[in-house]
Amino acid sequence: AAELKLRRPDAIMQPSAELVETIKSYIDNGGEPAKLTSMLSASYKGYAAMSCLVAEWIGEVDGTKGGASSTSVVEDSLELLVKKSFDQEKVDQASKLFNCEPQWLRSMFQDEKGRLLLRELYRRNKESQGEDSIFLKLCMKNLYNNTNPLSSHELADVASSTEYCVVFEGIMFDYLSRFPDMSEDE
């Protein structure tokens, strides 16, 4: 598993503590230290540097698309790219390498557009593949368990009542628990 992590694109760009831990695991499991340098340099693609360059370009043309901010342009472009290139098998395989929830995924859970993208990927994947992505299924579970109860209704469009009865049970519980304090408008 450590060698697979070290062969991933831009593996050398991992946070220092994580990289050191992966290298230690690689060597402890019989990995060749001489091979380590070539693996890390061969896997370097420069995605972070490319992203910074693109962000700089967008910053220079910021506002030329009807006042859109560079952040929203980048987010929209990334969303389209993810929707276009999402591959269930690759994502499920890569997610097996996570030893904890990645920060980028936590950020998606906290962001309304990120949650919407995950729900849309789940729905589209289920319709086209006929089976659930393990990664997306875990994302849906995490969204249900960790999303503010007031926005639990976001999950209703993803799950059918037979598959995720717990989602609807949670939404109903949330609604009923707020019922005594609701105004007539709600």
KOLZA-423993 format. One record per residue: residue in three letters; x, y, z of N, C-alpha, C in turn. Coordinates in steps of 0.1 Angstrom, whole numbers, padded with zeros to 4 digits, always signed. Example, Ala and Ser with C-alpha at 12.3 -4.5 7.8 and 13.67 -1.06 7.14 Angstrom:
BEGIN
ALA+0132-0057+0078+0123-0045+0078+0132-0033+0078/SER+0128-0022+0071+0137-0011+0071+0129+0000+0079/
***
This chain:
BEGIN
ALA+0008-0012+0000+0000+0000+0000+0009+0013+0000/ALA+0020+0012+0007+0029+0024+0008+0035+0027-0006/GLU+0039+0016-0013+0044+0018-0027+0034+0024-0036/LEU+0021+0020-0035+0011+0026-0043+0009+0041-0040/LYS+0010+0044-0028+0008+0058-0024+0020+0066-0030/LEU+0032+0061-0029+0044+0068-0034+0044+0069-0049/ARG+0036+0061-0056+0036+0061-0071+0024+0070-0076/ARG+0016+0075-0067+0004+0083-0071+0010+0096-0076/PRO+0003+0103-0086+0007+0116-0091+0009+0126-0079/ASP+0021+0132-0080+0024+0143-0070+0025+0137-0056/ALA+0029+0125-0054+0030+0119-0041+0039+0127-0032/ILE+0050+0133-0038+0059+0140-0030+0053+0153-0024/MET+0042+0157-0029+0035+0169-0025+0026+0167-0013/GLN+0026+0154-0008+0018+0151+0004+0023+0160+0016/PRO+0014+0162+0026+0019+0169+0038+0031+0161+0044/SER+0041+0169+0049+0053+0163+0053+0052+0151+0062/ALA+0043+0152+0073+0042+0141+0082+0036+0128+0075/GLU+0027+0130+0066+0021+0119+0059+0031+0113+0050/LEU+0039+0121+0043+0049+0116+0034+0060+0108+0042/VAL+0064+0113+0053+0074+0106+0061+0069+0093+0066/GLU+0056+0093+0070+0050+0080+0075+0049+0070+0064/THR+0046+0075+0052+0045+0066+0040+0058+0060+0036/ILE+0069+0069+0036+0082+0064+0033+0087+0054+0044/LYS+0084+0057+0056+0088+0048+0067+0081+0034+0065/SER+0069+0034+0062+0061+0022+0060+0067+0014+0048/TYR+0070+0022+0037+0076+0015+0025+0089+0008+0029/ILE+0098+0015+0036+0111+0009+0039+0109-0002+0050/ASP+0100+0000+0060+0098-0011+0070+0092-0024+0063/ASN+0086-0022+0052+0080-0034+0045+0089-0039+0034/GLY+0102-0036+0035+0111-0042+0025+0113-0034+0013/GLY+0108-0022+0012+0110-0013+0000+0125-0009-0001/GLU+0129-0007-0013+0143-0003-0016+0145+0012-0015/PRO+0153+0017-0006+0155+0031-0005+0160+0037-0018/ALA+0168+0030-0026+0173+0035-0038+0162+0038-0049/LYS+0152+0029-0048+0141+0030-0057+0131+0042-0053/LEU+0132+0046-0041+0123+0057-0035+0125+0070-0043/THR+0137+0074-0046+0139+0087-0053+0133+0086-0067/SER+0135+0076-0074+0130+0075-0087+0115+0074-0088/MET+0109+0067-0078+0094+0066-0077+0088+0080-0075/LEU+0094+0088-0065+0088+0101-0062+0090+0111-0073/SER+0102+0110-0080+0104+0120-0091+0096+0116-0103/ALA+0094+0103-0106+0087+0099-0117+0072+0102-0115/SER+0067+0102-0103+0053+0104-0100+0050+0119-0100/TYR+0060+0128-0100+0057+0142-0099+0052+0147-0112/LYS+0040+0153-0111+0033+0159-0123+0032+0174-0123/GLY+0033+0179-0111+0032+0194-0109+0018+0199-0109/TYR+0008+0191-0105-0006+0196-0105-0008+0208-0097/ALA-0001+0209-0085-0003+0221-0077+0002+0233-0083/ALA+0014+0232-0090+0020+0244-0097+0011+0248-0108/MET+0005+0238-0116-0004+0241-0127-0016+0248-0122/SER-0021+0243-0111-0033+0250-0105-0031+0264-0101/CYS-0019+0267-0095-0015+0280-0091-0014+0289-0104/LEU-0008+0284-0114-0007+0291-0127-0021+0295-0133/VAL-0030+0285-0133-0043+0287-0138-0050+0297-0130/ALA-0049+0296-0116-0055+0306-0107-0050+0320-0110/GLU-0037+0321-0113-0031+0334-0116-0037+0340-0129/TRP-0038+0331-0139-0044+0336-0152-0058+0340-0149/ILE-0066+0333-0142-0080+0336-0140-0081+0349-0132/GLY-0071+0351-0122-0071+0363-0115-0069+0375-0124/GLU-0061+0374-0134-0058+0385-0143-0070+0388-0152/VAL-0079+0379-0154-0091+0382-0162-0103+0382-0153/ASP-0101+0383-0140-0112+0382-0131-0123+0393-0134/GLY-0135+0389-0134-0146+0398-0137-0150+0400-0151/THR-0142+0394-0160-0146+0396-0175-0158+0388-0179/LYS-0162+0378-0171-0173+0370-0175-0185+0374-0167/GLY-0190+0386-0169-0202+0391-0162-0200+0393-0147/GLY-0188+0396-0143-0186+0398-0129-0183+0386-0121/ALA-0182+0375-0127-0179+0362-0120-0165+0363-0113/SER-0164+0359-0101-0152+0359-0094-0143+0347-0099/SER-0130+0349-0097-0121+0338-0101-0123+0326-0094/THR-0127+0327-0081-0131+0315-0073-0142+0307-0079/SER-0153+0314-0083-0164+0307-0089-0161+0301-0102/VAL-0153+0308-0110-0149+0303-0123-0141+0290-0121/VAL-0132+0290-0112-0124+0278-0109-0133+0267-0104/GLU-0141+0270-0094-0151+0260-0089-0160+0254-0100/ASP-0165+0262-0108-0174+0257-0119-0166+0249-0129/SER-0154+0253-0132-0146+0245-0141-0142+0231-0135/LEU-0138+0231-0122-0135+0219-0116-0147+0210-0115/GLU-0159+0215-0112-0171+0208-0111-0174+0201-0124/LEU-0173+0208-0135-0175+0202-0149-0165+0191-0151/LEU-0153+0193-0148-0142+0183-0150-0145+0171-0142/VAL-0149+0172-0129-0152+0161-0121-0164+0153-0127/LYS-0175+0160-0131-0186+0153-0136-0183+0146-0149/LYS-0174+0152-0157-0171+0146-0170-0162+0134-0168/SER-0152+0134-0159-0142+0124-0158-0144+0114-0146/PHE-0155+0115-0139-0157+0106-0127-0157+0092-0132/ASP-0149+0083-0125-0148+0069-0128-0150+0062-0115/GLN-0161+0055-0114-0165+0048-0101-0154+0039-0097/GLU-0149+0030-0106-0139+0020-0102-0126+0026-0097/LYS-0122+0037-0104-0109+0044-0100-0111+0050-0087/VAL-0122+0057-0085-0124+0064-0072-0126+0054-0061/ASP-0133+0044-0063-0134+0033-0052-0121+0027-0049/GLN-0113+0025-0059-0099+0019-0057-0090+0029-0049/ALA-0090+0041-0054-0082+0052-0047-0086+0054-0033/SER-0099+0054-0030-0104+0057-0017-0099+0046-0007/LYS-0096+0034-0012-0091+0024-0003-0077+0028+0003/LEU-0070+0037-0003-0057+0041+0001-0058+0052+0012/PHE-0070+0058+0014-0071+0068+0025-0070+0061+0039/ASN-0062+0066+0047-0061+0061+0061-0070+0070+0070/CYS-0074+0081+0065-0083+0090+0072-0091+0098+0061/GLU-0101+0105+0065-0108+0113+0056-0100+0125+0051/PRO-0098+0127+0038-0089+0138+0033-0096+0151+0035/GLN-0087+0161+0037-0092+0175+0040-0101+0180+0028/TRP-0097+0177+0016-0105+0181+0004-0119+0176+0005/LEU-0121+0164+0010-0134+0158+0011-0142+0164+0022/ARG-0135+0167+0034-0142+0174+0045-0147+0187+0040/SER-0139+0194+0032-0143+0207+0026-0155+0206+0018/MET-0156+0195+0010-0168+0193+0001-0180+0191+0010/PHE-0179+0183+0021-0190+0181+0030-0195+0194+0036/GLN-0186+0204+0038-0190+0216+0044-0195+0227+0034/ASP-0193+0224+0022-0197+0234+0011-0210+0229+0004/GLU-0219+0239+0003-0232+0235-0003-0230+0230-0018/LYS-0221+0237-0026-0219+0232-0039-0212+0218-0039/GLY-0203+0216-0030-0196+0203-0029-0206+0192-0026/ARG-0215+0195-0016-0225+0185-0013-0234+0182-0025/LEU-0238+0192-0032-0246+0191-0044-0239+0182-0054/LEU-0226+0185-0056-0219+0177-0066-0218+0162-0062/LEU-0216+0159-0049-0215+0145-0044-0229+0139-0046/ARG-0239+0146-0043-0253+0140-0045-0256+0137-0060/GLU-0252+0146-0068-0254+0145-0083-0246+0133-0088/LEU-0233+0132-0084-0225+0121-0088-0231+0107-0083/TYR-0236+0107-0071-0242+0095-0066-0254+0091-0074/ARG-0263+0101-0077-0275+0098-0085-0271+0093-0099/ARG-0262+0101-0106-0258+0097-0119-0251+0084-0120/ASN-0243+0081-0110-0235+0069-0110-0245+0057-0108/LYS-0254+0058-0099-0264+0048-0096-0272+0045-0109/GLU-0277+0055-0116-0285+0053-0128-0277+0047-0139/SER-0265+0051-0141-0257+0046-0152-0250+0032-0149/GLN-0245+0030-0137-0238+0018-0134-0247+0007-0129/GLY-0258+0011-0123-0267+0001-0117-0262-0004-0103/GLU-0251+0000-0099-0246-0004-0086-0240+0008-0080/ASP-0239+0008-0066-0234+0020-0059-0219+0020-0059/SER-0213+0032-0059-0199+0034-0057-0197+0033-0041/ILE-0188+0025-0037-0185+0025-0022-0182+0038-0017/PHE-0173+0046-0024-0169+0059-0020-0181+0068-0019/LEU-0189+0069-0029-0201+0078-0029-0211+0073-0019/LYS-0213+0061-0016-0222+0056-0006-0217+0061+0008/LEU-0204+0060+0010-0198+0065+0023-0200+0080+0024/CYS-0199+0087+0012-0201+0102+0012-0215+0105+0016/MET-0225+0097+0011-0239+0100+0014-0242+0097+0029/LYS-0236+0087+0034-0237+0084+0048-0231+0095+0057/ASN-0219+0099+0053-0213+0110+0060-0221+0123+0059/LEU-0227+0126+0048-0235+0138+0046-0247+0137+0056/TYR-0253+0125+0056-0265+0124+0065-0261+0125+0080/ASN-0250+0119+0083-0247+0119+0098-0241+0132+0102/ASN-0234+0140+0093-0227+0152+0098-0232+0165+0092/THR-0242+0165+0084-0248+0177+0079-0257+0183+0089/ASN-0257+0196+0089-0266+0203+0098-0280+0198+0096/PRO-0288+0194+0107-0301+0188+0105-0310+0197+0097/LEU-0309+0210+0097-0318+0219+0089-0316+0217+0074/SER-0304+0211+0070-0302+0209+0056-0303+0194+0052/SER-0308+0186+0061-0309+0172+0059-0318+0169+0047/HIS-0327+0178+0044-0336+0176+0032-0328+0175+0019/GLU-0315+0180+0019-0307+0179+0007-0305+0164+0003/LEU-0306+0155+0012-0304+0141+0009-0316+0134+0003/ALA-0327+0140+0005-0340+0134+0001-0340+0131-0014/ASP-0333+0139-0022-0334+0137-0037-0324+0126-0041/VAL-0316+0121-0032-0306+0110-0036-0311+0097-0033/ALA-0317+0095-0021-0320+0081-0017-0335+0078-0019/SER-0337+0065-0022-0351+0061-0022-0355+0056-0008/SER-0367+0056-0005-0372+0053+0009-0368+0039+0012/THR-0367+0030+0003-0364+0016+0006-0349+0014+0009/GLU-0340+0022+0003-0326+0021+0005-0321+0028+0017/TYR-0326+0040+0019-0321+0049+0030-0333+0054+0039/CYS-0340+0044+0044-0351+0048+0053-0346+0057+0064/VAL-0334+0054+0069-0328+0062+0080-0327+0077+0076/VAL-0325+0080+0063-0324+0094+0059-0338+0100+0061/PHE-0348+0094+0056-0362+0100+0058-0366+0100+0072/GLU-0362+0090+0080-0365+0089+0094-0358+0101+0101/GLY-0346+0104+0097-0339+0116+0103-0345+0129+0099/ILE-0349+0130+0087-0356+0142+0082-0369+0144+0090/MET-0377+0134+0091-0389+0134+0098-0387+0138+0113/PHE-0377+0132+0119-0373+0135+0133-0370+0149+0135/ASP-0361+0154+0125-0357+0168+0126-0369+0177+0125/TYR-0378+0174+0115-0390+0183+0113-0399+0182+0125/LEU-0401+0171+0131-0410+0169+0142-0404+0176+0155/SER-0391+0175+0156-0384+0181+0168-0385+0196+0167/ARG-0386+0202+0155-0387+0217+0154-0401+0221+0153/PHE-0410+0212+0152-0425+0215+0151-0430+0224+0161/PRO-0428+0222+0174-0433+0230+0185-0429+0245+0184/ASP-0417+0247+0178-0411+0261+0177-0414+0267+0164/MET-0420+0260+0155-0423+0266+0141-0433+0276+0141/SER-0431+0286+0132-0442+0296+0130-0452+0290+0119/GLU-0463+0297+0117-0472+0292+0107-0467+0292+0093/ASP-0457+0301+0091-0451+0302+0077-0443+0290+0074/GLU-0437+0283+0084-0428+0272+0081-0437+0260+0078/
***
